């Protein structure tokens, strides 16, 4: 359920569908050849030290895991967590993540 190769990331990055929210930035595509929802998480050094980047990735993976059943099965997406995310309660992040997915147009 992850984007692993450079080609997979490149395919999603070429898409025109980009969404920016206070907590996430992301892109998504609908790929008919894939039958599973796939996610790629990018954390840059701008976010902070390694332990902060790892925490942000863990949070996004957990948000994805809890809401994967709400996402269309042919979707591939890239998510970049933003610094504001680390200061929020998980429940708030979950509602923002769902609205983020809705803006990307990949909710069922």
HELIX and SHEET records of a PDB file:
HELIX    1   1 UNK A    6  UNK A   13  1                                   8    
HELIX    2   2 UNK A   45  UNK A   47  5                                   3    
HELIX    3   3 UNK A   50  UNK A   67  1                                  18    
HELIX    4   4 UNK A   68  UNK A   70  5                                   3    
HELIX    5   5 UNK A   83  UNK A   87  5                                   5    
HELIX    6   6 UNK A   90  UNK A  104  1                                  15    
SHEET    1   A 4 UNK A  18  UNK A  20  0                                        
SHEET    2   A 4 UNK A  24  UNK A  30 -1                                        
SHEET    3   A 4 UNK A  75  UNK A  81 -1                                        
SHEET    4   A 4 UNK A  38  UNK A  41  1                                        
END                                                                             
